[in-house]
Amino acid sequence: MFANAASYLLVAVAALHPVLAGVYITSPVGTTAVTGGQVIDVKWADDGNTPTVGSIGPCSIDIYTGSTNNQIKLQNLAASVDVSKASSISATINPTIGQNDSHYFVRFTSLNFKDPKNPQYPYEAFSAMFSISAMTGTFNATTLAAIDAASASNSSSLAAASGLSPSGSSGASRSSATASGSRSSASSSASSAPASSGAQHLLAPASMALALVGVASYLVL
């Protein structure tokens, strides 16, 4: 039954994909397992829909964790890459940015192109959630609360897709801290540069897609 639910969720993500048109991230995916201190390969393609990668242009590529409403930036992988002129980057994972976990994802943030439906904010694209092992850092209470929020959301989405009543979050006991509600960027220990202000106003379909991708990744893992 859970396998069927995963299939339905993947179909739902595919159906929503035209809303997230432009950068189609082909790696990492939900089954990707990365090792701290080693290289991660990030790959993408133009999905053939509008906006094109030519319109999106240079992007910052970063590793994040957290939930749809509280995305926490952990590491910059590339400060400015023109996604229309390249299709991959490679960077070494800093093992101190967090702990062993399966709630990491890559976010592309355009440096110049704005979200077509919310032009006051930058265009963004997201990978599936994936796991990183051999990490030497720890997540603080704010980060754990954001991950718990993602787990709770994923459990609710899974229950809705499978027709079950939610029985609890898989990560509900990880932290007693509550999420701050902001999507400003933070490191896993103290502080770091804030994330773009546009992160707080994702399109509803984009938020749904990220949540569904998280559920699908959780089921695969």
N, C-alpha and C positions, 0 to 999 in steps of 0.2 A: 504493500500500500504506500509505504514511504517512497519507494522507487517511482511509483506512478505520480506521487505528489511532486517529486523532483522533476519529472518530465513535464508536468503541467506548468511548473514554475519556469523552466527553461523556455518553454513555448511562450509564456507570458513575457519574458524578457525579450525574446525575439520580436514579439509583436510590438513592444514598446520601443525597440531600437531605432526606428525612424525618427522618434522624438530626440534621440541622442545622436543624430546623424553627424557624420564627419569622421572623427578618429575612432576606429574600431580596434581595440586592443586585443591582440592575439596571444600575447604572453606578458605577464603571468596569467594563468587561468586557475580555476578552483583546485585542480589537482597538483599545481606547482608546489614543490617543496624546496625552499631556499635555505642555505646555511649561512649564518652570521660569519662575517669575515671573508666570505667568498663572493664571487661575482653574480649579479643578477642581470639577466638579459630581458629588456623590455622591448617588445615589438608591436607594431601597429600597421594599419593599412587604411586607405580611404574606402569607406563603405559604399561609395557611389551615390549617396544622398546629399542633400543640401543641409548645412554648409559643407563645402569641400575642404579638404586639408589645405588647399591653396588659400582659401579665405581665412582659415584659422591661424596659419602662420606659426611664428615662434611661440613655444610653450615652455613653461616650467614643469618639470616632471619630478614628482616627489612620492615618498612612501608615507602613508597615513595609517592610522588606526581609528577606532571609535565607531560612532553610529552616523546615520544620515544627518541628524541634527547637531552633532558634535564631532566633527572630523578633526583629528589631532595630527598635526604635521610632525613627523619624526625625523626625516632625512631628505635633503635635496639630492636627487640623482643627477639632474642636469638643469642648469639655471636658465638656459635659452636654447631650444632646439627647434628649428623650423620643420614642422611635421610634414610639410610638402616636399622637402628636399632630403629628408632622411626617413628611414622606416624602422630604425632600431637604435638603442643605446645599450651600453654595458657599464655597470658601476659596481663598486664593492660595497656590500652591506656593512655598515658600522655595527658591530655586535653590542655596543653599549646603548643603543637607542631604545631597547625594550627587552622583553623576556620571550621565552619560547611561547608561541601563540599562533593561532590560525586566523586571526582577525586583522591581518595586514592587507592593505590594498594600495595600488598605484593610482595617483590622480594627475591628470594633465590639466593645467590651467593656462589658457591663452594669455599672452602678454599684451595683445593688441585687440583681438577680436572679441566682441561682446556677445552675450547670449541673445539670440535673435528675438526671443519673447520677453526677456528682461534685460534690455540693453544697458542698464546701469551697472550690470554685473558681468564678469568675464565668462567666456565659454569654458566649460569643464567636461572632462570625460573620465570614466572610472574603469578600472580592471575589476575582475572578480576578487573576492577575498582569498588569500592564500596563506600558507604557513611558513614561518621562519624558525629554524632550530639553532642550537649552539649559540644562543644569545647570552650575554653576560649582564645585561641591565635589568631593571625592574620597572614596572608601571606604577605611577603614583595613584592616589585615590581617585583623582579626577579622570585619569585615563581608564582605570578599571571601571568606573561608573559609566563612562561612555560605551565601553565594550559590553557591559551588562545590558545597557539600553538596546544595543544592537542585537544581543542574544534574545532579549525579551521580545523585540519586534519580529525577529526571525521565527521564534516559536509561535507567535500569534499568527504570522503569515502561513506557516506550515499547517497549523491547526485549521485555519480557514480553507486552505487548499485541499486538505484531506478530509474535511467535514467533521473534525474532532473538536472537542472543547479543550482550550489550552489548559494544561495541567501544571504549568510553571516554566520558568526560563532555565535553560541549560546552564546559564552562568549567573543565576540569581544570587548565589551565595558568595560570589567572588569578592564583593566589597560592600560595605555598609554606607559608603559615601554616595551622595546624590550628585547627578550631573549639574553643571553650572548653567546649562541652557544656552550658552554662547558657543560659537564655532570658531573661536579664536584658536590659533595654533599654540601648542605647548609641547615641550619635550617630555620624555618619560621621567625625568628627574626634577629639574627646577623649572627653567623657562626658556623660550626661544622666540624668534620673530613671529609676530601674529600672522595668521592665515589671511587670505584676501577677504575683504568684507562681503564680497558677493557670495561666499560660501554659505551665508546664512539664509539665502533666498533661492535655493534650487527650485526648479520647476517641479510641480507635484509628480508628473510622470517620471522625472529623473529620480526623485526620491524613492518612488515605488520600485523603479528598476534596480536601484542600488540595494534596496532591502531584499528584493527577489533574488538578485545575484548572490547576496550573502546567504540566503536560505539554501540555494542550490549548492553553493560551495560547502556549507555545513553538512549537507546530506552526502556529498561526495566524499568529504573527509570522514 
